[in-house]
Structure formats: structure tokens, C-alpha cells
Amino acid sequence: MSVVPQETGDERVDAIVAGLARLGELPVSEHVAVFDETFSGLEGVLAAVEEPVREGAPDGAVGRR
């Protein structure tokens, strides 16, 4: 089994990943629901991330190229 990092550096992601600790207490038949919940949570965090800073943009402006 893979080792999950204790901290990722993002509190939102850490809270979501911490939910995977419940797997040991649940029957295998309920694991898919936990994985789906975790995936949805991580997907939400990714969607909420601001657009990256454009290279060469003044004052760290964000946006599309």
C-alpha cells in the first residue's frame, strides 16, 4: 500500500486526504464512497485555484495567454 504524506502544504488538501484514514474502520464495500468523496473534494480544490501568473506580465498579473 502507498504511503500518504502527512502534509501536502495546502490545508484544504490535507483535510481531504486525512479523510482517507477512515478506510481502516470501514468495510471494503464502503471504500468506493470514500474514494469518490476524496476525489470530488480534490477536484473542487483544483477548480478553485486561481489561474497561474502569466510569464512576463507586470506586477504578477494573472490571466490567459
N, CA, C and O atoms as a Maestro MAE file, in Angstrom:
{
 s_m_m2io_version
 :::
 2.0.0
}

f_m_ct {
 s_m_title
 :::
 protein
 m_atom[260] {
  # First column is atom index #
  i_m_mmod_type
  r_m_x_coord
  r_m_y_coord
  r_m_z_coord
  i_m_residue_number
  s_m_chain_name
  s_m_pdb_residue_name
  s_m_pdb_atom_name
  i_m_atomic_number
  :::
  1 25 0.835 -1.176 0.000 1 A "MET " " N  " 7
  2 3 0.000 0.000 0.000 1 A "MET " " CA " 6
  3 2 0.879 1.239 0.000 1 A "MET " " C  " 6
  4 15 1.931 1.259 0.639 1 A "MET " " O  " 8
  5 25 0.457 2.261 -0.707 2 A "SER " " N  " 7
  6 3 1.224 3.501 -0.797 2 A "SER " " CA " 6
  7 2 1.153 4.283 0.503 2 A "SER " " C  " 6
  8 15 0.173 4.201 1.243 2 A "SER " " O  " 8
  9 25 2.196 5.035 0.763 3 A "VAL " " N  " 7
  10 3 2.235 5.889 1.935 3 A "VAL " " CA " 6
  11 2 1.694 7.259 1.537 3 A "VAL " " C  " 6
  12 15 2.164 7.856 0.569 3 A "VAL " " O  " 8
  13 25 0.719 7.752 2.273 4 A "VAL " " N  " 7
  14 3 0.144 9.063 2.015 4 A "VAL " " CA " 6
  15 2 0.920 10.077 2.848 4 A "VAL " " C  " 6
  16 15 1.141 9.855 4.038 4 A "VAL " " O  " 8
  17 25 1.340 11.195 2.235 5 A "PRO " " N  " 7
  18 3 2.095 12.190 3.009 5 A "PRO " " CA " 6
  19 2 1.254 12.753 4.138 5 A "PRO " " C  " 6
  20 15 0.036 12.880 4.011 5 A "PRO " " O  " 8
  21 25 1.900 13.087 5.234 6 A "GLN " " N  " 7
  22 3 1.190 13.659 6.378 6 A "GLN " " CA " 6
  23 2 0.669 15.055 6.059 6 A "GLN " " C  " 6
  24 15 -0.434 15.420 6.466 6 A "GLN " " O  " 8
  25 25 1.462 15.830 5.332 7 A "GLU " " N  " 7
  26 3 1.060 17.185 4.969 7 A "GLU " " CA " 6
  27 2 1.460 17.450 3.524 7 A "GLU " " C  " 6
  28 15 2.521 17.021 3.071 7 A "GLU " " O  " 8
  29 25 0.606 18.156 2.818 8 A "THR " " N  " 7
  30 3 0.887 18.491 1.428 8 A "THR " " CA " 6
  31 2 1.322 19.937 1.281 8 A "THR " " C  " 6
  32 15 1.871 20.312 0.245 8 A "THR " " O  " 8
  33 25 1.088 20.755 2.296 9 A "GLY " " N  " 7
  34 3 1.381 22.176 2.198 9 A "GLY " " CA " 6
  35 2 0.139 22.998 1.919 9 A "GLY " " C  " 6
  36 15 0.195 24.228 1.938 9 A "GLY " " O  " 8
  37 25 -0.976 22.343 1.660 10 A "ASP " " N  " 7
  38 3 -2.244 23.026 1.427 10 A "ASP " " CA " 6
  39 2 -3.245 22.468 2.428 10 A "ASP " " C  " 6
  40 15 -3.576 21.283 2.390 10 A "ASP " " O  " 8
  41 25 -3.725 23.321 3.321 11 A "GLU " " N  " 7
  42 3 -4.621 22.864 4.389 11 A "GLU " " CA " 6
  43 2 -5.890 22.213 3.853 11 A "GLU " " C  " 6
  44 15 -6.396 21.259 4.444 11 A "GLU " " O  " 8
  45 25 -6.406 22.724 2.737 12 A "ARG " " N  " 7
  46 3 -7.626 22.142 2.156 12 A "ARG " " CA " 6
  47 2 -7.364 20.719 1.697 12 A "ARG " " C  " 6
  48 15 -8.166 19.822 1.955 12 A "ARG " " O  " 8
  49 25 -6.254 20.511 1.024 13 A "VAL " " N  " 7
  50 3 -5.905 19.179 0.535 13 A "VAL " " CA " 6
  51 2 -5.606 18.252 1.709 13 A "VAL " " C  " 6
  52 15 -6.026 17.094 1.708 13 A "VAL " " O  " 8
  53 25 -4.886 18.752 2.705 14 A "ASP " " N  " 7
  54 3 -4.576 17.935 3.883 14 A "ASP " " CA " 6
  55 2 -5.844 17.432 4.566 14 A "ASP " " C  " 6
  56 15 -5.908 16.274 4.980 14 A "ASP " " O  " 8
  57 25 -6.847 18.290 4.687 15 A "ALA " " N  " 7
  58 3 -8.105 17.900 5.337 15 A "ALA " " CA " 6
  59 2 -8.812 16.818 4.524 15 A "ALA " " C  " 6
  60 15 -9.363 15.873 5.087 15 A "ALA " " O  " 8
  61 25 -8.794 16.956 3.216 16 A "ILE " " N  " 7
  62 3 -9.445 15.961 2.364 16 A "ILE " " CA " 6
  63 2 -8.717 14.628 2.437 16 A "ILE " " C  " 6
  64 15 -9.346 13.582 2.597 16 A "ILE " " O  " 8
  65 25 -7.393 14.661 2.319 17 A "VAL " " N  " 7
  66 3 -6.599 13.433 2.347 17 A "VAL " " CA " 6
  67 2 -6.720 12.747 3.711 17 A "VAL " " C  " 6
  68 15 -6.711 11.518 3.787 17 A "VAL " " O  " 8
  69 25 -6.832 13.526 4.779 18 A "ALA " " N  " 7
  70 3 -6.978 12.954 6.118 18 A "ALA " " CA " 6
  71 2 -8.224 12.084 6.222 18 A "ALA " " C  " 6
  72 15 -8.270 11.152 7.025 18 A "ALA " " O  " 8
  73 25 -9.224 12.383 5.417 19 A "GLY " " N  " 7
  74 3 -10.445 11.578 5.409 19 A "GLY " " CA " 6
  75 2 -10.211 10.146 4.973 19 A "GLY " " C  " 6
  76 15 -11.021 9.269 5.271 19 A "GLY " " O  " 8
  77 25 -9.120 9.895 4.274 20 A "LEU " " N  " 7
  78 3 -8.806 8.527 3.852 20 A "LEU " " CA " 6
  79 2 -8.479 7.630 5.040 20 A "LEU " " C  " 6
  80 15 -8.530 6.406 4.920 20 A "LEU " " O  " 8
  81 25 -8.146 8.217 6.174 21 A "ALA " " N  " 7
  82 3 -7.836 7.429 7.372 21 A "ALA " " CA " 6
  83 2 -9.041 6.607 7.816 21 A "ALA " " C  " 6
  84 15 -8.886 5.609 8.520 21 A "ALA " " O  " 8
  85 25 -10.230 7.016 7.413 22 A "ARG " " N  " 7
  86 3 -11.460 6.278 7.765 22 A "ARG " " CA " 6
  87 2 -11.513 4.905 7.119 22 A "ARG " " C  " 6
  88 15 -12.256 4.038 7.577 22 A "ARG " " O  " 8
  89 25 -10.743 4.696 6.074 23 A "LEU " " N  " 7
  90 3 -10.818 3.436 5.332 23 A "LEU " " CA " 6
  91 2 -10.575 2.221 6.219 23 A "LEU " " C  " 6
  92 15 -11.218 1.187 6.040 23 A "LEU " " O  " 8
  93 25 -9.662 2.335 7.165 24 A "GLY " " N  " 7
  94 3 -9.353 1.202 8.044 24 A "GLY " " CA " 6
  95 2 -10.506 0.803 8.943 24 A "GLY " " C  " 6
  96 15 -10.553 -0.328 9.426 24 A "GLY " " O  " 8
  97 25 -11.435 1.714 9.175 25 A "GLU " " N  " 7
  98 3 -12.575 1.446 10.063 25 A "GLU " " CA " 6
  99 2 -13.804 0.981 9.309 25 A "GLU " " C  " 6
  100 15 -14.772 0.532 9.923 25 A "GLU " " O  " 8
  101 25 -13.782 1.082 7.989 26 A "LEU " " N  " 7
  102 3 -14.957 0.781 7.181 26 A "LEU " " CA " 6
  103 2 -14.822 -0.548 6.459 26 A "LEU " " C  " 6
  104 15 -13.713 -0.982 6.145 26 A "LEU " " O  " 8
  105 25 -15.953 -1.195 6.197 27 A "PRO " " N  " 7
  106 3 -15.884 -2.394 5.359 27 A "PRO " " CA " 6
  107 2 -15.481 -2.006 3.933 27 A "PRO " " C  " 6
  108 15 -15.753 -0.892 3.485 27 A "PRO " " O  " 8
  109 25 -14.843 -2.917 3.241 28 A "VAL " " N  " 7
  110 3 -14.368 -2.651 1.888 28 A "VAL " " CA " 6
  111 2 -15.503 -2.167 0.987 28 A "VAL " " C  " 6
  112 15 -15.276 -1.356 0.089 28 A "VAL " " O  " 8
  113 25 -16.684 -2.643 1.211 29 A "SER " " N  " 7
  114 3 -17.822 -2.249 0.374 29 A "SER " " CA " 6
  115 2 -18.121 -0.752 0.456 29 A "SER " " C  " 6
  116 15 -18.809 -0.221 -0.416 29 A "SER " " O  " 8
  117 25 -17.624 -0.064 1.476 30 A "GLU " " N  " 7
  118 3 -17.851 1.370 1.627 30 A "GLU " " CA " 6
  119 2 -16.651 2.215 1.177 30 A "GLU " " C  " 6
  120 15 -16.712 3.444 1.212 30 A "GLU " " O  " 8
  121 25 -15.584 1.573 0.763 31 A "HIS " " N  " 7
  122 3 -14.381 2.303 0.364 31 A "HIS " " CA " 6
  123 2 -14.614 3.157 -0.880 31 A "HIS " " C  " 6
  124 15 -14.096 4.270 -0.967 31 A "HIS " " O  " 8
  125 25 -15.378 2.655 -1.834 32 A "VAL " " N  " 7
  126 3 -15.604 3.415 -3.068 32 A "VAL " " CA " 6
  127 2 -16.227 4.768 -2.761 32 A "VAL " " C  " 6
  128 15 -15.851 5.769 -3.370 32 A "VAL " " O  " 8
  129 25 -17.166 4.818 -1.836 33 A "ALA " " N  " 7
  130 3 -17.805 6.082 -1.468 33 A "ALA " " CA " 6
  131 2 -16.785 7.063 -0.890 33 A "ALA " " C  " 6
  132 15 -16.848 8.260 -1.168 33 A "ALA " " O  " 8
  133 25 -15.855 6.563 -0.094 34 A "VAL " " N  " 7
  134 3 -14.815 7.424 0.489 34 A "VAL " " CA " 6
  135 2 -13.892 7.933 -0.610 34 A "VAL " " C  " 6
  136 15 -13.526 9.109 -0.622 34 A "VAL " " O  " 8
  137 25 -13.515 7.051 -1.536 35 A "PHE " " N  " 7
  138 3 -12.656 7.481 -2.645 35 A "PHE " " CA " 6
  139 2 -13.365 8.511 -3.515 35 A "PHE " " C  " 6
  140 15 -12.751 9.488 -3.941 35 A "PHE " " O  " 8
  141 25 -14.653 8.301 -3.782 36 A "ASP " " N  " 7
  142 3 -15.414 9.270 -4.572 36 A "ASP " " CA " 6
  143 2 -15.478 10.626 -3.875 36 A "ASP " " C  " 6
  144 15 -15.318 11.668 -4.509 36 A "ASP " " O  " 8
  145 25 -15.710 10.600 -2.578 37 A "GLU " " N  " 7
  146 3 -15.758 11.838 -1.791 37 A "GLU " " CA " 6
  147 2 -14.411 12.561 -1.834 37 A "GLU " " C  " 6
  148 15 -14.351 13.780 -1.991 37 A "GLU " " O  " 8
  149 25 -13.339 11.793 -1.692 38 A "THR " " N  " 7
  150 3 -11.992 12.366 -1.721 38 A "THR " " CA " 6
  151 2 -11.691 12.956 -3.096 38 A "THR " " C  " 6
  152 15 -11.168 14.065 -3.203 38 A "THR " " O  " 8
  153 25 -12.019 12.217 -4.131 39 A "PHE " " N  " 7
  154 3 -11.783 12.695 -5.489 39 A "PHE " " CA " 6
  155 2 -12.557 13.990 -5.750 39 A "PHE " " C  " 6
  156 15 -12.008 14.945 -6.300 39 A "PHE " " O  " 8
  157 25 -13.813 14.017 -5.360 40 A "SER " " N  " 7
  158 3 -14.633 15.221 -5.562 40 A "SER " " CA " 6
  159 2 -14.057 16.412 -4.808 40 A "SER " " C  " 6
  160 15 -14.021 17.526 -5.330 40 A "SER " " O  " 8
  161 25 -13.610 16.176 -3.590 41 A "GLY " " N  " 7
  162 3 -13.026 17.249 -2.799 41 A "GLY " " CA " 6
  163 2 -11.756 17.800 -3.425 41 A "GLY " " C  " 6
  164 15 -11.565 19.014 -3.491 41 A "GLY " " O  " 8
  165 25 -10.886 16.903 -3.886 42 A "LEU " " N  " 7
  166 3 -9.639 17.346 -4.526 42 A "LEU " " CA " 6
  167 2 -9.926 18.055 -5.841 42 A "LEU " " C  " 6
  168 15 -9.261 19.033 -6.183 42 A "LEU " " O  " 8
  169 25 -10.900 17.570 -6.566 43 A "GLU " " N  " 7
  170 3 -11.299 18.213 -7.817 43 A "GLU " " CA " 6
  171 2 -11.807 19.633 -7.553 43 A "GLU " " C  " 6
  172 15 -11.524 20.553 -8.322 43 A "GLU " " O  " 8
  173 25 -12.555 19.802 -6.467 44 A "GLY " " N  " 7
  174 3 -13.048 21.118 -6.093 44 A "GLY " " CA " 6
  175 2 -11.918 22.077 -5.739 44 A "GLY " " C  " 6
  176 15 -11.960 23.253 -6.101 44 A "GLY " " O  " 8
  177 25 -10.916 21.579 -5.039 45 A "VAL " " N  " 7
  178 3 -9.771 22.421 -4.692 45 A "VAL " " CA " 6
  179 2 -9.046 22.852 -5.960 45 A "VAL " " C  " 6
  180 15 -8.672 24.016 -6.099 45 A "VAL " " O  " 8
  181 25 -8.847 21.924 -6.876 46 A "LEU " " N  " 7
  182 3 -8.171 22.268 -8.128 46 A "LEU " " CA " 6
  183 2 -8.966 23.304 -8.916 46 A "LEU " " C  " 6
  184 15 -8.382 24.218 -9.498 46 A "LEU " " O  " 8
  185 25 -10.270 23.176 -8.940 47 A "ALA " " N  " 7
  186 3 -11.107 24.123 -9.676 47 A "ALA " " CA " 6
  187 2 -11.062 25.508 -9.047 47 A "ALA " " C  " 6
  188 15 -11.246 26.510 -9.737 47 A "ALA " " O  " 8
  189 25 -10.821 25.568 -7.748 48 A "ALA " " N  " 7
  190 3 -10.815 26.843 -7.042 48 A "ALA " " CA " 6
  191 2 -9.473 27.575 -7.138 48 A "ALA " " C  " 6
  192 15 -9.374 28.748 -6.777 48 A "ALA " " O  " 8
  193 25 -8.453 26.887 -7.621 49 A "VAL " " N  " 7
  194 3 -7.129 27.503 -7.725 49 A "VAL " " CA " 6
  195 2 -7.177 28.597 -8.792 49 A "VAL " " C  " 6
  196 15 -7.706 28.406 -9.887 49 A "VAL " " O  " 8
  197 25 -6.614 29.733 -8.440 50 A "GLU " " N  " 7
  198 3 -6.574 30.835 -9.403 50 A "GLU " " CA " 6
  199 2 -5.691 30.476 -10.581 50 A "GLU " " C  " 6
  200 15 -4.830 29.601 -10.491 50 A "GLU " " O  " 8
  201 25 -5.918 31.161 -11.680 51 A "GLU " " N  " 7
  202 3 -5.093 30.944 -12.857 51 A "GLU " " CA " 6
  203 2 -3.657 31.305 -12.521 51 A "GLU " " C  " 6
  204 15 -3.415 32.193 -11.703 51 A "GLU " " O  " 8
  205 25 -2.704 30.628 -13.142 52 A "PRO " " N  " 7
  206 3 -1.300 30.913 -12.849 52 A "PRO " " CA " 6
  207 2 -0.891 32.304 -13.342 52 A "PRO " " C  " 6
  208 15 -1.514 32.884 -14.232 52 A "PRO " " O  " 8
  209 25 0.157 32.802 -12.740 53 A "VAL " " N  " 7
  210 3 0.700 34.099 -13.142 53 A "VAL " " CA " 6
  211 2 1.274 33.968 -14.545 53 A "VAL " " C  " 6
  212 15 2.026 33.036 -14.828 53 A "VAL " " O  " 8
  213 25 0.922 34.893 -15.416 54 A "ARG " " N  " 7
  214 3 1.454 34.884 -16.778 54 A "ARG " " CA " 6
  215 2 2.913 35.286 -16.754 54 A "ARG " " C  " 6
  216 15 3.304 36.211 -16.042 54 A "ARG " " O  " 8
  217 25 3.701 34.592 -17.525 55 A "GLU " " N  " 7
  218 3 5.120 34.946 -17.635 55 A "GLU " " CA " 6
  219 2 5.234 36.293 -18.320 55 A "GLU " " C  " 6
  220 15 4.592 36.531 -19.343 55 A "GLU " " O  " 8
  221 25 6.036 37.164 -17.769 56 A "GLY " " N  " 7
  222 3 6.269 38.466 -18.360 56 A "GLY " " CA " 6
  223 2 5.169 39.478 -18.092 56 A "GLY " " C  " 6
  224 15 5.231 40.605 -18.585 56 A "GLY " " O  " 8
  225 25 4.151 39.087 -17.305 57 A "ALA " " N  " 7
  226 3 3.067 40.016 -17.003 57 A "ALA " " CA " 6
  227 2 3.524 40.974 -15.910 57 A "ALA " " C  " 6
  228 15 4.207 40.561 -14.973 57 A "ALA " " O  " 8
  229 25 3.160 42.238 -16.016 58 A "PRO " " N  " 7
  230 3 3.571 43.204 -14.990 58 A "PRO " " CA " 6
  231 2 2.881 42.965 -13.655 58 A "PRO " " C  " 6
  232 15 1.700 42.620 -13.617 58 A "PRO " " O  " 8
  233 25 3.605 43.144 -12.574 59 A "ASP " " N  " 7
  234 3 3.051 43.069 -11.216 59 A "ASP " " CA " 6
  235 2 2.347 41.764 -10.919 59 A "ASP " " C  " 6
  236 15 1.380 41.751 -10.156 59 A "ASP " " O  " 8
  237 25 2.802 40.665 -11.500 60 A "GLY " " N  " 7
  238 3 2.213 39.369 -11.194 60 A "GLY " " CA " 6
  239 2 0.794 39.218 -11.682 60 A "GLY " " C  " 6
  240 15 0.023 38.467 -11.084 60 A "GLY " " O  " 8
  241 25 0.416 39.905 -12.749 61 A "ALA " " N  " 7
  242 3 -0.948 39.812 -13.273 61 A "ALA " " CA " 6
  243 2 -1.265 38.390 -13.652 61 A "ALA " " C  " 6
  244 15 -0.395 37.647 -14.108 61 A "ALA " " O  " 8
  245 25 -2.509 38.010 -13.463 62 A "VAL " " N  " 7
  246 3 -2.934 36.663 -13.819 62 A "VAL " " CA " 6
  247 2 -3.800 36.722 -15.060 62 A "VAL " " C  " 6
  248 15 -4.317 37.780 -15.422 62 A "VAL " " O  " 8
  249 25 -3.950 35.606 -15.695 63 A "GLY " " N  " 7
  250 3 -4.828 35.544 -16.847 63 A "GLY " " CA " 6
  251 2 -4.318 34.590 -17.886 63 A "GLY " " C  " 6
  252 15 -3.269 33.963 -17.733 63 A "GLY " " O  " 8
  253 25 -5.074 34.496 -18.935 64 A "ARG " " N  " 7
  254 3 -4.724 33.590 -20.020 64 A "ARG " " CA " 6
  255 2 -3.775 34.278 -20.987 64 A "ARG " " C  " 6
  256 15 -3.726 35.504 -21.084 64 A "ARG " " O  " 8
  257 25 -3.030 33.452 -21.694 65 A "ARG " " N  " 7
  258 3 -2.118 33.980 -22.708 65 A "ARG " " CA " 6
  259 2 -2.864 34.290 -23.963 65 A "ARG " " C  " 6
  260 15 -2.268 34.747 -24.939 65 A "ARG " " O  " 8
  :::
 }
 m_bond[259] {
  # First column is bond index #
  i_m_from
  i_m_to
  i_m_order
  :::
  1 1 2 1
  2 2 3 1
  3 3 4 2
  4 3 5 1
  5 5 6 1
  6 6 7 1
  7 7 8 2
  8 7 9 1
  9 9 10 1
  10 10 11 1
  11 11 12 2
  12 11 13 1
  13 13 14 1
  14 14 15 1
  15 15 16 2
  16 15 17 1
  17 17 18 1
  18 18 19 1
  19 19 20 2
  20 19 21 1
  21 21 22 1
  22 22 23 1
  23 23 24 2
  24 23 25 1
  25 25 26 1
  26 26 27 1
  27 27 28 2
  28 27 29 1
  29 29 30 1
  30 30 31 1
  31 31 32 2
  32 31 33 1
  33 33 34 1
  34 34 35 1
  35 35 36 2
  36 35 37 1
  37 37 38 1
  38 38 39 1
  39 39 40 2
  40 39 41 1
  41 41 42 1
  42 42 43 1
  43 43 44 2
  44 43 45 1
  45 45 46 1
  46 46 47 1
  47 47 48 2
  48 47 49 1
  49 49 50 1
  50 50 51 1
  51 51 52 2
  52 51 53 1
  53 53 54 1
  54 54 55 1
  55 55 56 2
  56 55 57 1
  57 57 58 1
  58 58 59 1
  59 59 60 2
  60 59 61 1
  61 61 62 1
  62 62 63 1
  63 63 64 2
  64 63 65 1
  65 65 66 1
  66 66 67 1
  67 67 68 2
  68 67 69 1
  69 69 70 1
  70 70 71 1
  71 71 72 2
  72 71 73 1
  73 73 74 1
  74 74 75 1
  75 75 76 2
  76 75 77 1
  77 77 78 1
  78 78 79 1
  79 79 80 2
  80 79 81 1
  81 81 82 1
  82 82 83 1
  83 83 84 2
  84 83 85 1
  85 85 86 1
  86 86 87 1
  87 87 88 2
  88 87 89 1
  89 89 90 1
  90 90 91 1
  91 91 92 2
  92 91 93 1
  93 93 94 1
  94 94 95 1
  95 95 96 2
  96 95 97 1
  97 97 98 1
  98 98 99 1
  99 99 100 2
  100 99 101 1
  101 101 102 1
  102 102 103 1
  103 103 104 2
  104 103 105 1
  105 105 106 1
  106 106 107 1
  107 107 108 2
  108 107 109 1
  109 109 110 1
  110 110 111 1
  111 111 112 2
  112 111 113 1
  113 113 114 1
  114 114 115 1
  115 115 116 2
  116 115 117 1
  117 117 118 1
  118 118 119 1
  119 119 120 2
  120 119 121 1
  121 121 122 1
  122 122 123 1
  123 123 124 2
  124 123 125 1
  125 125 126 1
  126 126 127 1
  127 127 128 2
  128 127 129 1
  129 129 130 1
  130 130 131 1
  131 131 132 2
  132 131 133 1
  133 133 134 1
  134 134 135 1
  135 135 136 2
  136 135 137 1
  137 137 138 1
  138 138 139 1
  139 139 140 2
  140 139 141 1
  141 141 142 1
  142 142 143 1
  143 143 144 2
  144 143 145 1
  145 145 146 1
  146 146 147 1
  147 147 148 2
  148 147 149 1
  149 149 150 1
  150 150 151 1
  151 151 152 2
  152 151 153 1
  153 153 154 1
  154 154 155 1
  155 155 156 2
  156 155 157 1
  157 157 158 1
  158 158 159 1
  159 159 160 2
  160 159 161 1
  161 161 162 1
  162 162 163 1
  163 163 164 2
  164 163 165 1
  165 165 166 1
  166 166 167 1
  167 167 168 2
  168 167 169 1
  169 169 170 1
  170 170 171 1
  171 171 172 2
  172 171 173 1
  173 173 174 1
  174 174 175 1
  175 175 176 2
  176 175 177 1
  177 177 178 1
  178 178 179 1
  179 179 180 2
  180 179 181 1
  181 181 182 1
  182 182 183 1
  183 183 184 2
  184 183 185 1
  185 185 186 1
  186 186 187 1
  187 187 188 2
  188 187 189 1
  189 189 190 1
  190 190 191 1
  191 191 192 2
  192 191 193 1
  193 193 194 1
  194 194 195 1
  195 195 196 2
  196 195 197 1
  197 197 198 1
  198 198 199 1
  199 199 200 2
  200 199 201 1
  201 201 202 1
  202 202 203 1
  203 203 204 2
  204 203 205 1
  205 205 206 1
  206 206 207 1
  207 207 208 2
  208 207 209 1
  209 209 210 1
  210 210 211 1
  211 211 212 2
  212 211 213 1
  213 213 214 1
  214 214 215 1
  215 215 216 2
  216 215 217 1
  217 217 218 1
  218 218 219 1
  219 219 220 2
  220 219 221 1
  221 221 222 1
  222 222 223 1
  223 223 224 2
  224 223 225 1
  225 225 226 1
  226 226 227 1
  227 227 228 2
  228 227 229 1
  229 229 230 1
  230 230 231 1
  231 231 232 2
  232 231 233 1
  233 233 234 1
  234 234 235 1
  235 235 236 2
  236 235 237 1
  237 237 238 1
  238 238 239 1
  239 239 240 2
  240 239 241 1
  241 241 242 1
  242 242 243 1
  243 243 244 2
  244 243 245 1
  245 245 246 1
  246 246 247 1
  247 247 248 2
  248 247 249 1
  249 249 250 1
  250 250 251 1
  251 251 252 2
  252 251 253 1
  253 253 254 1
  254 254 255 1
  255 255 256 2
  256 255 257 1
  257 257 258 1
  258 258 259 1
  259 259 260 2
  :::
 }
}
